[in-house]
Amino acid sequence: MRRADDQRQYLFSILTSLTKPTYRPSPNLLRLHIHHLPITLSEEEQAAIVFPHAAQHPSDPALQREKLSLLSNTVDPETIRKAFKESMKACVKPDLSPEDKRDVIDIFTGYLEWESTECSTFSEADGTYKRILRETLRQDCIPELHPTVLASYYEFSLSHQSENTSPLAILEPIISTYSPSHEFYHRAFDIISEQSTDPRADLQKVYMRWRASARSNSDKVSATLRWVDWLLENQEGKKAYDAIEVMRREVRSDEVALAELEAGWVRVMEDAEGIDSGSSEEDGESDERSGSESGDEDEDEDVIME
């Protein structure tokens, strides 16, 4: 253990030397240095390293995300707000790697989560979300950004409604205002399945809207497989089969989409069988335990009778 600690400390000291600003280190080297920060450092000590690194490459998503995660605990709200806005503007650019795109999305959603706690009223926070949603609509270089922010807005809106409010009642104006993409429907489906008091009816309505708005046969297939997966998880096998049959007829002239449907249907059924098998095994074990306990009780009764 001591040797491993010594090796980590040695690596950190080398990286500290290589990442001095005079050497103009690359973003990747600075990220590596941050990744190897000793866990014994306080937040102030971490900030003393992370902030200068982030300042060297203000448009690097990973470095800015690291800075912002520390910044939110160390300075006043206006400084935090300014830093988030600068990072959101600087980090959105073409040719980002998948990892960088995820970091940009984390920056946007992190800002909105932070802002929603800072705003004194729902109306103020709602206005902030809508402003960011307008901005992300124009960010074509990160297609996943707007659907993710829109899903975050949906969850935010739900969290500020009464318990009796249907998730669909909140979803409808979002759909009519933003004409959401396939990616958003995926997230909305999961949200409703967790929060609806009548998921069977609500999810079917969402599925129908999702399928109707699909821009390609592949998107229709994906929507159907998500719906069918839920049906099988909830012992609705006949309805699941019917949904697959309807989609088979709809995409039968599209070989690619049809192949995706058939492969997905097999995968979903295999997953469902795995769940059923696991439940059966648990039931069997429960029965065995019950039988064993019953047998023990009988033995105890025999002893008492004697």
SERO-4910 file (N, C-alpha, C, O; in steps of 0.05 Angstrom, whole numbers):
BEGIN
 pado doro    nc1    nc2    nc3   cac1   cac2   cac3    cc1    cc2    cc3    oc1    oc2    oc3
  Met    A     17    -24      0      0      0      0     17     25      0     13     44    -15
  Arg    A     38     25     17     56     48     19     70     53     -7     74     76    -16
  Arg    A     78     31    -20     92     34    -46     74     46    -67     83     63    -83
  Ala    A     49     37    -68     30     48    -87     25     78    -82     23     93   -101
  Asp    A     23     86    -57     20    114    -50     44    130    -59     42    152    -70
  Asp    A     68    119    -55     92    133    -64     93    136    -95    101    157   -105
  Gln    A     84    116   -109     83    117   -138     64    138   -147     69    153   -166
  Arg    A     40    140   -134     20    160   -142     31    188   -136     28    206   -152
  Gln    A     44    191   -114     56    217   -107     78    225   -127     80    248   -134
  Tyr    A     94    205   -135    115    211   -154    104    219   -181    113    238   -194
  Leu    A     83    205   -190     70    212   -215     58    240   -214     60    255   -233
  Phe    A     45    246   -192     33    273   -188     54    295   -189     50    316   -201
  Ser    A     77    290   -177     98    310   -177    110    314   -205    117    337   -212
  Ile    A    112    293   -220    121    295   -248    102    312   -264    109    330   -279
  Leu    A     76    305   -261     55    320   -276     54    349   -268     49    367   -284
  Thr    A     59    354   -242     59    382   -233     81    398   -247     78    421   -253
  Ser    A    104    385   -250    127    398   -264    121    402   -294    128    423   -305
  Leu    A    108    383   -306    103    384   -335     80    404   -343     78    412   -366
  Thr    A     64    410   -323     40    427   -329     43    456   -321     24    470   -319
  Lys    A     68    465   -317     72    493   -312     65    509   -337     70    501   -359
  Pro    A     52    532   -333     43    549   -356     65    555   -376     60    558   -400
  Thr    A     90    557   -367    112    564   -385    116    543   -406    128    548   -427
  Tyr    A    108    518   -400    111    496   -419     87    494   -439     88    478   -458
  Arg    A     67    511   -435     43    510   -452     32    482   -455     30    472   -477
  Pro    A     25    470   -433     16    442   -435    -11    439   -450    -27    458   -450
  Ser    A    -15    416   -461    -39    411   -476    -63    406   -457    -58    400   -434
  Pro    A    -87    409   -467   -110    403   -450   -110    375   -438   -117    370   -415
  Asn    A   -101    356   -455   -101    328   -446    -82    324   -422    -88    309   -403
  Leu    A    -59    338   -423    -39    335   -401    -51    348   -375    -47    338   -353
  Leu    A    -64    371   -379    -76    384   -356    -98    367   -344   -101    366   -320
  Arg    A   -114    354   -361   -135    336   -352   -123    314   -335   -133    306   -314
  Leu    A   -101    303   -345    -88    280   -332    -78    289   -304    -80    274   -285
  His    A    -67    313   -303    -58    324   -277    -81    326   -257    -78    318   -234
  Ile    A   -103    336   -266   -127    339   -249   -137    312   -240   -145    308   -217
  His    A   -136    293   -259   -146    266   -253   -130    253   -230   -140    236   -215
  His    A   -104    261   -228    -87    249   -207    -83    267   -183    -64    263   -168
  Leu    A   -101    286   -179   -100    302   -154   -103    284   -130   -120    267   -129
  Pro    A    -85    287   -110    -88    271    -86   -114    276    -72   -123    299    -70
  Ile    A   -127    255    -62   -153    258    -49   -150    273    -22   -170    282    -11
  Thr    A   -126    277    -12   -122    291     13   -123    321     10   -123    335     30
  Leu    A   -123    331    -15   -124    360    -19   -151    371    -11   -172    359    -17
  Ser    A   -150    394      1   -175    408      7   -187    421    -19   -173    421    -39
  Glu    A   -211    430    -18   -223    443    -42   -207    468    -50   -204    473    -74
  Glu    A   -197    483    -31   -181    506    -37   -156    498    -51   -147    512    -70
  Glu    A   -143    477    -42   -118    467    -55   -124    456    -83   -108    461   -101
  Gln    A   -146    443    -86   -154    433   -113   -159    457   -131   -150    457   -154
  Ala    A   -173    477   -121   -179    500   -138   -154    515   -146   -153    526   -169
  Ala    A   -134    515   -129   -109    529   -136    -95    516   -160    -79    528   -173
  Ile    A   -101    490   -165    -90    476   -188   -109    477   -212   -100    483   -234
  Val    A   -134    472   -206   -154    469   -228   -159    496   -242   -160    497   -267
  Phe    A   -162    517   -227   -170    543   -239   -149    553   -259   -156    561   -281
  Pro    A   -123    553   -252   -103    561   -272   -102    543   -296    -98    552   -319
  His    A   -106    517   -292   -107    499   -315   -130    506   -334   -127    507   -358
  Ala    A   -154    511   -322   -177    518   -339   -173    545   -353   -182    548   -376
  Ala    A   -158    563   -341   -154    589   -353   -136    587   -377   -137    604   -395
  Gln    A   -119    566   -378   -101    563   -401   -116    554   -426   -108    561   -449
  His    A   -138    540   -423   -154    530   -446   -184    535   -440   -198    517   -433
  Pro    A   -193    560   -443   -220    567   -435   -242    554   -451   -266    555   -444
  Ser    A   -235    542   -474   -256    529   -490   -254    498   -488   -268    484   -503
  Asp    A   -238    488   -469   -237    459   -466   -259    450   -446   -259    458   -423
  Pro    A   -278    434   -456   -302    427   -439   -295    413   -413   -306    419   -392
  Ala    A   -276    394   -413   -270    379   -389   -257    397   -368   -264    395   -344
  Leu    A   -239    414   -376   -226    432   -357   -246    452   -345   -245    458   -321
  Gln    A   -264    462   -362   -284    481   -352   -303    467   -333   -312    478   -313
  Arg    A   -311    442   -339   -329    428   -322   -316    423   -294   -330    426   -274
  Glu    A   -291    416   -294   -277    413   -269   -276    439   -253   -281    439   -229
  Lys    A   -271    461   -267   -270    487   -253   -297    494   -241   -299    503   -218
  Leu    A   -318    490   -257   -345    498   -248   -354    482   -224   -369    491   -207
  Ser    A   -346    456   -224   -355    439   -201   -343    449   -175   -355    446   -154
  Leu    A   -319    460   -176   -306    471   -152   -316    500   -146   -319    508   -123
  Leu    A   -321    514   -168   -328    543   -165   -354    546   -150   -357    566   -135
  Ser    A   -373    528   -153   -399    532   -141   -398    531   -111   -418    538    -98
  Asn    A   -376    522    -99   -374    521    -70   -356    542    -58   -351    542    -34
  Thr    A   -345    560    -75   -324    577    -65   -329    607    -69   -316    623    -54
  Val    A   -346    615    -87   -349    644    -92   -378    652    -92   -397    636    -89
  Asp    A   -383    678    -97   -410    689    -96   -426    681   -121   -414    674   -142
  Pro    A   -453    682   -120   -470    673   -142   -465    687   -169   -465    674   -190
  Glu    A   -459    713   -168   -456    727   -193   -430    718   -208   -430    717   -232
  Thr    A   -410    712   -192   -385    702   -204   -389    674   -217   -380    668   -238
  Ile    A   -405    658   -202   -411    631   -212   -427    633   -238   -422    620   -258
  Arg    A   -448    650   -238   -465    654   -261   -449    663   -285   -452    653   -308
  Lys    A   -431    682   -281   -414    692   -303   -396    670   -314   -393    668   -338
  Ala    A   -385    654   -296   -367    632   -305   -382    612   -321   -372    602   -341
  Phe    A   -406    604   -312   -422    585   -327   -428    596   -355   -425    581   -375
  Lys    A   -436    620   -357   -444    632   -383   -420    634   -402   -423    628   -426
  Glu    A   -397    641   -391   -373    642   -408   -366    614   -418   -358    611   -441
  Ser    A   -367    594   -401   -360    567   -409   -380    556   -429   -372    543   -449
  Met    A   -406    561   -425   -426    552   -445   -422    564   -472   -426    551   -492
  Lys    A   -413    589   -472   -408    602   -498   -383    592   -511   -382    588   -536
  Ala    A   -362    588   -495   -336    582   -507   -333    552   -515   -319    546   -534
  Cys    A   -347    535   -500   -342    506   -504   -359    494   -527   -353    472   -536
  Val    A   -380    508   -535   -396    497   -558   -383    504   -584   -381    527   -592
  Lys    A   -373    483   -598   -358    487   -622   -359    462   -639   -365    440   -628
  Pro    A   -353    464   -664   -353    440   -681   -331    420   -674   -312    427   -661
  Asp    A   -335    395   -684   -314    374   -682   -306    367   -654   -283    360   -649
  Leu    A   -325    368   -636   -320    358   -609   -321    328   -608   -336    316   -623
  Ser    A   -304    316   -591   -306    287   -587   -331    280   -572   -343    297   -559
  Pro    A   -339    255   -572   -363    247   -556   -359    253   -527   -379    261   -514
  Glu    A   -335    250   -516   -330    256   -488   -333    286   -483   -345    295   -463
  Asp    A   -323    303   -501   -326    332   -498   -355    340   -500   -363    358   -485
  Lys    A   -370    328   -517   -399    334   -519   -413    328   -493   -430    344   -485
  Arg    A   -406    306   -481   -419    299   -455   -411    320   -434   -428    327   -417
  Asp    A   -386    329   -435   -378    350   -416   -393    376   -420   -401    389   -401
  Val    A   -397    383   -445   -413    408   -451   -441    405   -441   -452    423   -429
  Ile    A   -453    382   -446   -480    377   -436   -481    379   -406   -500    390   -394
  Asp    A   -461    368   -392   -459    369   -363   -457    398   -354   -469    406   -333
  Ile    A   -443    415   -369   -440    443   -361   -468    457   -363   -475    472   -345
  Phe    A   -482    452   -385   -508    465   -388   -528    455   -367   -542    472   -354
  Thr    A   -530    429   -363   -549    419   -343   -541    427   -315   -557    431   -298
  Gly    A   -514    427   -310   -505    436   -284   -512    465   -278   -519    472   -256
  Tyr    A   -510    482   -299   -517    510   -295   -547    512   -289   -555    527   -271
  Leu    A   -564    498   -303   -592    500   -299   -600    489   -271   -618    500   -258
  Glu    A   -588    467   -263   -594    457   -236   -585    477   -215   -600    482   -195
  Trp    A   -562    489   -218   -552    509   -199   -571    534   -200   -578    544   -178
  Glu    A   -578    543   -223   -595    567   -226   -622    562   -214   -634    581   -202
  Ser    A   -633    538   -217   -660    533   -206   -661    534   -176   -682    539   -164
  Thr    A   -638    530   -163   -637    532   -134   -631    561   -125   -638    568   -103
  Glu    A   -620    577   -143   -614    605   -136   -638    623   -141   -641    643   -127
  Cys    A   -654    616   -161   -677    633   -167   -697    633   -144   -702    612   -132
  Ser    A   -708    656   -138   -726    659   -115   -755    650   -122   -770    644   -104
  Thr    A   -762    649   -148   -789    641   -155   -788    620   -178   -768    619   -193
  Phe    A   -810    605   -180   -812    586   -203   -811    601   -229   -798    591   -248
  Ser    A   -824    624   -231   -826    639   -256   -798    647   -265   -792    647   -289
  Glu    A   -781    655   -246   -754    664   -253   -738    640   -264   -724    643   -284
  Ala    A   -739    618   -250   -724    594   -259   -735    584   -286   -720    576   -303
  Asp    A   -762    585   -289   -774    576   -314   -764    593   -337   -759    583   -359
  Gly    A   -762    619   -332   -752    637   -353   -723    631   -361   -716    633   -384
  Thr    A   -707    624   -341   -679    616   -347   -678    591   -364   -662    590   -383
  Tyr    A   -694    571   -357   -695    547   -373   -702    553   -402   -690    543   -421
  Lys    A   -723    569   -406   -733    575   -433   -712    591   -449   -710    587   -473
  Arg    A   -697    608   -435   -676    623   -450   -654    604   -459   -645    606   -482
  Ile    A   -646    585   -442   -626    566   -450   -636    547   -472   -621    539   -490
  Leu    A   -662    540   -470   -673    523   -491   -673    537   -518   -667    524   -538
  Arg    A   -678    562   -519   -676    577   -544   -647    577   -555   -643    575   -579
  Glu    A   -628    579   -537   -600    579   -545   -592    551   -556   -579    549   -576
  Thr    A   -600    530   -542   -591    503   -550   -605    494   -576   -594    476   -590
  Leu    A   -627    506   -583   -640    500   -609   -621    506   -632   -623    494   -653
  Arg    A   -604    526   -628   -586    535   -649   -559    520   -649   -542    524   -667
  Gln    A   -555    502   -629   -529    489   -627   -529    462   -643   -531    441   -631
  Asp    A   -527    464   -669   -529    440   -686   -505    422   -683   -506    398   -689
  Cys    A   -482    433   -673   -458    417   -671   -459    396   -649   -443    378   -648
  Ile    A   -479    399   -631   -483    380   -609   -512    372   -610   -528    383   -594
  Pro    A   -520    353   -627   -549    347   -629   -562    337   -604   -586    341   -600
  Glu    A   -546    325   -586   -558    314   -561   -563    336   -540   -577    331   -521
  Leu    A   -553    360   -544   -554    381   -524   -583    390   -519   -592    390   -496
  His    A   -597    398   -540   -624    408   -536   -643    387   -524   -658    394   -505
  Pro    A   -644    363   -534   -662    343   -522   -656    338   -493   -674    334   -477
  Thr    A   -630    338   -485   -623    334   -457   -632    357   -440   -643    353   -418
  Val    A   -628    381   -449   -637    405   -434   -668    405   -432   -679    412   -412
  Leu    A   -681    398   -454   -710    397   -454   -721    376   -434   -740    381   -421
  Ala    A   -708    353   -433   -716    333   -413   -711    343   -385   -727    338   -367
  Ser    A   -689    358   -381   -684    370   -355   -705    390   -348   -714    391   -324
  Tyr    A   -714    405   -367   -736    424   -363   -762    410   -356   -777    419   -339
  Tyr    A   -767    388   -369   -791    372   -363   -791    363   -334   -811    365   -320
  Glu    A   -768    352   -325   -766    343   -298   -769    366   -278   -782    363   -257
  Phe    A   -757    388   -285   -759    412   -268   -788    421   -266   -797    427   -244
  Ser    A   -802    421   -288   -830    430   -288   -847    411   -271   -865    419   -256
  Leu    A   -842    385   -274   -857    365   -259   -853    368   -229   -871    365   -213
  Ser    A   -828    375   -221   -821    377   -193   -835    400   -179   -836    402   -155
  His    A   -845    419   -195   -858    443   -184   -889    442   -187   -902    462   -184
  Gln    A   -899    419   -193   -928    416   -196   -940    400   -172   -925    387   -158
  Ser    A   -965    402   -169   -978    387   -147   -977    357   -154   -974    349   -177
  Glu    A   -980    341   -133   -979    312   -137  -1001    301   -155   -997    280   -168
  Asn    A  -1023    315   -157  -1045    306   -173  -1043    313   -202  -1059    305   -219
  Thr    A  -1022    329   -209  -1019    337   -237  -1008    314   -254   -988    302   -246
  Ser    A  -1021    308   -276  -1012    287   -293   -986    295   -308   -984    317   -318
  Pro    A   -967    277   -310   -943    283   -326   -949    290   -355   -935    306   -367
  Leu    A   -971    279   -365   -979    286   -393   -988    314   -395   -984    327   -416
  Ala    A  -1001    325   -374  -1010    353   -375   -987    372   -377   -989    394   -389
  Ile    A   -964    365   -366   -940    381   -368   -926    377   -394   -913    395   -406
  Leu    A   -927    352   -405   -914    345   -429   -926    358   -454   -912    366   -472
  Glu    A   -952    360   -455   -966    369   -479   -957    397   -488   -951    400   -512
  Pro    A   -955    417   -470   -946    443   -480   -916    443   -489   -908    458   -506
  Ile    A   -900    425   -477   -872    423   -485   -871    412   -514   -856    422   -530
  Ile    A   -887    392   -520   -888    380   -546   -897    401   -567   -886    403   -588
  Ser    A   -918    415   -560   -929    435   -579   -911    458   -584   -911    470   -605
  Thr    A   -895    465   -563   -877    489   -565   -851    482   -579   -841    497   -596
  Tyr    A   -840    459   -573   -812    452   -582   -811    431   -603   -789    426   -614
  Ser    A   -833    418   -610   -832    395   -629   -807    378   -624   -790    376   -641
  Pro    A   -807    365   -601   -782    351   -593   -773    328   -611   -789    317   -626
  Ser    A   -748    322   -608   -736    302   -625   -740    274   -613   -750    271   -591
  His    A   -731    255   -628   -731    227   -620   -717    222   -593   -727    207   -576
  Glu    A   -694    236   -589   -679    232   -565   -694    242   -540   -692    230   -519
  Phe    A   -709    264   -544   -725    274   -521   -746    254   -513   -750    249   -489
  Tyr    A   -760    242   -532   -781    224   -526   -771    200   -510   -784    189   -492
  His    A   -747    191   -517   -735    169   -501   -733    176   -472   -741    160   -455
  Arg    A   -724    201   -466   -721    209   -438   -748    214   -425   -753    206   -402
  Ala    A   -767    226   -440   -793    231   -429   -808    205   -423   -822    204   -403
  Phe    A   -804    185   -439   -816    159   -434   -807    148   -407   -824    138   -392
  Asp    A   -781    150   -402   -771    140   -376   -782    156   -353   -789    145   -332
  Ile    A   -783    182   -356   -793    200   -335   -822    193   -328   -829    190   -305
  Ile    A   -839    190   -349   -867    184   -344   -871    156   -332   -888    152   -315
  Ser    A   -855    137   -341   -858    109   -330   -852    109   -300   -862     92   -286
  Glu    A   -836    128   -291   -829    129   -262   -849    146   -246   -853    140   -222
  Gln    A   -861    166   -259   -876    185   -243   -907    184   -247   -922    195   -231
  Ser    A   -916    171   -268   -944    170   -274   -959    152   -255   -949    131   -247
  Thr    A   -983    160   -247  -1001    143   -231  -1016    123   -249  -1027    104   -238
  Asp    A  -1016    128   -275  -1029    109   -294  -1010    105   -317  -1016    114   -340
  Pro    A   -987     92   -313   -967     91   -334   -976     77   -359   -968     84   -381
  Arg    A   -993     57   -357  -1002     42   -380  -1016     61   -400  -1010     60   -424
  Ala    A  -1034     77   -391  -1049     95   -408  -1032    118   -418  -1032    126   -441
  Asp    A  -1016    130   -399  -1000    153   -406   -978    146   -426   -972    161   -445
  Leu    A   -965    123   -421   -943    115   -439   -953    108   -467   -939    113   -487
  Gln    A   -977     97   -469   -988     91   -495   -992    117   -511   -987    118   -535
  Lys    A  -1002    137   -497  -1007    163   -510   -980    175   -519   -978    186   -541
  Val    A   -960    174   -502   -933    184   -509   -922    169   -533   -911    180   -551
  Tyr    A   -925    142   -532   -915    126   -554   -928    134   -581   -915    136   -601
  Met    A   -954    138   -581   -968    146   -605   -958    173   -615   -955    177   -639
  Arg    A   -954    192   -597   -943    218   -605   -914    215   -616   -907    227   -636
  Trp    A   -899    199   -602   -871    194   -609   -869    182   -637   -854    191   -654
  Arg    A   -885    161   -642   -885    148   -668   -894    166   -690   -883    166   -712
  Ala    A   -914    182   -685   -925    201   -705   -905    222   -712   -905    232   -735
  Ser    A   -888    230   -693   -869    252   -698   -843    242   -709   -825    258   -716
  Ala    A   -839    215   -711   -813    203   -719   -806    213   -747   -823    214   -765
  Arg    A   -781    220   -751   -771    230   -777   -761    208   -795   -755    213   -818
  Ser    A   -759    184   -785   -750    161   -802   -762    136   -792   -773    134   -769
  Asn    A   -761    115   -809   -771     89   -801   -755     77   -777   -765     63   -760
  Ser    A   -729     83   -777   -712     74   -755   -721     85   -729   -721     72   -708
  Asp    A   -729    111   -729   -739    123   -704   -765    111   -696   -770    107   -672
  Lys    A   -782    104   -715   -808     91   -709   -802     64   -696   -816     56   -677
  Val    A   -783     49   -707   -776     23   -696   -766     26   -667   -774     11   -650
  Ser    A   -749     46   -663   -737     50   -636   -759     56   -616   -759     46   -594
  Ala    A   -778     73   -625   -801     80   -607   -817     55   -600   -825     51   -577
  Thr    A   -822     39   -621   -839     15   -617   -825     -5   -598   -837    -17   -581
  Leu    A   -798     -8   -601   -784    -26   -584   -783    -17   -555   -785    -33   -536
  Arg    A   -782     10   -551   -783     20   -524   -810     14   -511   -812      7   -487
  Trp    A   -831     18   -526   -859     13   -517   -863    -17   -511   -874    -24   -491
  Val    A   -854    -33   -530   -856    -62   -527   -840    -72   -503   -850    -90   -488
  Asp    A   -817    -61   -498   -801    -69   -475   -816    -64   -449   -816    -81   -432
  Trp    A   -829    -41   -447   -845    -35   -424   -868    -54   -421   -874    -64   -399
  Leu    A   -882    -60   -443   -905    -78   -442   -896   -106   -432   -910   -117   -415
  Leu    A   -874   -116   -442   -865   -142   -433   -857   -142   -403   -862   -161   -389
  Glu    A   -844   -120   -395   -837   -118   -367   -861   -119   -349   -860   -126   -325
  Asn    A   -884   -111   -360   -908   -109   -344   -929   -130   -352   -953   -126   -349
  Gln    A   -919   -153   -363   -936   -176   -369   -958   -169   -389   -981   -179   -386
  Glu    A   -952   -153   -409   -971   -146   -430   -961   -159   -456   -958   -144   -476
  Gly    A   -956   -185   -457   -945   -198   -480   -961   -196   -505   -950   -191   -527
  Lys    A   -988   -199   -503  -1005   -198   -526  -1004   -170   -539  -1002   -168   -563
  Lys    A  -1005   -149   -523  -1004   -122   -534   -977   -116   -546   -975   -102   -566
  Ala    A   -956   -128   -534   -929   -124   -545   -927   -137   -573   -916   -124   -591
  Tyr    A   -937   -161   -575   -937   -175   -601   -953   -159   -622   -944   -157   -645
  Asp    A   -976   -149   -614   -993   -134   -633   -978   -109   -643   -979   -102   -666
  Ala    A   -964    -95   -624   -949    -71   -632   -927    -77   -652   -922    -62   -671
  Ile    A   -914   -100   -648   -893   -108   -667   -905   -115   -694   -893   -107   -715
  Glu    A   -927   -128   -694   -940   -135   -720   -948   -109   -735   -945   -108   -760
  Val    A   -959    -90   -721   -966    -65   -735   -942    -51   -747   -943    -42   -769
  Met    A   -920    -51   -732   -895    -39   -742   -883    -55   -765   -872    -43   -783
  Arg    A   -886    -81   -764   -876    -98   -786   -890    -90   -812   -877    -87   -833
  Arg    A   -916    -86   -811   -931    -78   -835   -923    -50   -844   -922    -45   -868
  Glu    A   -917    -33   -825   -911     -5   -832   -884     -2   -845   -880     15   -862
  Val    A   -864    -19   -838   -837    -15   -848   -829    -38   -867   -805    -42   -872
  Arg    A   -848    -54   -876   -841    -78   -891   -825    -73   -916   -810    -90   -926
  Ser    A   -828    -48   -928   -814    -42   -952   -786    -30   -947   -771    -24   -965
  Asp    A   -780    -26   -921   -754    -15   -913   -738    -37   -900   -742    -44   -877
  Glu    A   -719    -49   -916   -704    -72   -906   -688    -66   -881   -686    -83   -863
  Val    A   -676    -43   -880   -659    -36   -857   -676    -33   -832   -669    -45   -811
  Ala    A   -697    -18   -834   -715    -15   -810   -727    -41   -802   -730    -46   -778
  Leu    A   -735    -57   -821   -747    -83   -814   -727   -101   -800   -734   -115   -780
  Ala    A   -702   -101   -809   -681   -117   -796   -676   -106   -767   -672   -122   -749
  Glu    A   -677    -80   -764   -674    -69   -737   -697    -77   -719   -693    -83   -695
  Leu    A   -721    -78   -730   -744    -86   -714   -742   -115   -706   -746   -121   -682
  Glu    A   -735   -133   -724   -733   -161   -717   -711   -167   -697   -715   -182   -678
  Ala    A   -688   -154   -701   -666   -158   -682   -673   -147   -655   -667   -159   -634
  Gly    A   -686   -124   -654   -694   -112   -629   -715   -128   -615   -714   -130   -590
  Trp    A   -734   -139   -630   -755   -155   -618   -743   -180   -604   -751   -188   -583
  Val    A   -724   -193   -618   -710   -216   -606   -696   -208   -580   -698   -221   -559
  Arg    A   -682   -185   -581   -667   -176   -557   -686   -170   -534   -680   -177   -511
  Val    A   -708   -156   -540   -727   -149   -519   -739   -174   -506   -742   -175   -482
  Met    A   -746   -194   -523   -758   -219   -512   -737   -233   -495   -745   -244   -474
  Glu    A   -712   -234   -504   -692   -247   -488   -688   -234   -461   -685   -247   -440
  Asp    A   -689   -207   -461   -687   -192   -436   -710   -198   -418   -707   -202   -393
  Ala    A   -734   -199   -429   -758   -205   -414   -757   -233   -402   -765   -237   -379
  Glu    A   -747   -253   -418   -745   -280   -408   -725   -282   -385   -729   -297   -366
  Gly    A   -704   -265   -387   -684   -265   -365   -696   -254   -339   -691   -265   -318
  Ile    A   -713   -234   -341   -727   -223   -318   -746   -244   -306   -746   -248   -282
  Asp    A   -761   -257   -324   -780   -277   -314   -765   -300   -301   -774   -311   -280
  Ser    A   -743   -308   -313   -727   -330   -302   -717   -323   -274   -717   -340   -256
  Gly    A   -707   -298   -272   -697   -290   -246   -719   -290   -225   -714   -297   -202
  Ser    A   -743   -280   -233   -765   -280   -214   -773   -308   -206   -779   -313   -182
  Ser    A   -773   -327   -225   -780   -355   -219   -761   -367   -200   -768   -381   -182
  Glu    A   -734   -361   -204   -714   -372   -186   -718   -362   -158   -715   -377   -138
  Glu    A   -724   -336   -156   -729   -324   -129   -753   -337   -116   -753   -342    -92
  Asp    A   -774   -341   -132   -798   -354   -121   -792   -382   -112   -802   -391    -91
  Gly    A   -776   -396   -128   -769   -423   -121   -753   -424    -95   -758   -441    -78
  Glu    A   -734   -406    -92   -718   -405    -68   -735   -398    -44   -732   -409    -22
  Ser    A   -754   -379    -49   -773   -372    -27   -789   -396    -18   -793   -400      6
  Asp    A   -799   -412    -38   -815   -436    -32   -798   -456    -16   -808   -468      3
  Glu    A   -773   -459    -25   -755   -478    -11   -751   -470     18   -751   -486     36
  Arg    A   -746   -443     21   -742   -433     49   -767   -438     66   -765   -445     89
  Ser    A   -790   -433     53   -815   -436     68   -819   -466     75   -827   -472     98
  Gly    A   -813   -483     56   -815   -512     61   -796   -521     83   -804   -537    100
  Ser    A   -772   -510     82   -752   -518    102   -761   -508    129   -758   -523    149
  Glu    A   -771   -483    131   -780   -473    156   -804   -489    167   -806   -494    191
  Ser    A   -821   -496    148   -844   -512    156   -836   -539    167   -846   -549    187
  Gly    A   -815   -551    153   -805   -577    163   -793   -574    191   -796   -592    207
  Asp    A   -778   -552    195   -766   -548    221   -787   -545    243   -784   -555    265
  Glu    A   -809   -531    235   -831   -528    255   -843   -555    262   -850   -560    285
  Asp    A   -846   -572    241   -858   -599    246   -840   -614    265   -850   -628    283
  Glu    A   -813   -613    260   -795   -627    277   -797   -617    306   -797   -633    325
  Asp    A   -800   -590    308   -802   -579    335   -827   -589    349   -827   -595    373
  Glu    A   -850   -591    333   -875   -601    344   -872   -630    354   -883   -638    374
  Asp    A   -856   -646    337   -853   -674    345   -838   -676    372   -845   -692    389
  Val    A   -818   -659    374   -802   -659    399   -820   -652    423   -819   -664    444
  Ile    A   -837   -631    418   -855   -622    440   -874   -644    447   -880   -649    471
  Met    A   -885   -658    426   -904   -679    431   -892   -702    447   -905   -713    465
  Glu    A   -866   -708    441   -853   -729    456   -851   -721    486   -840   -737    502
***
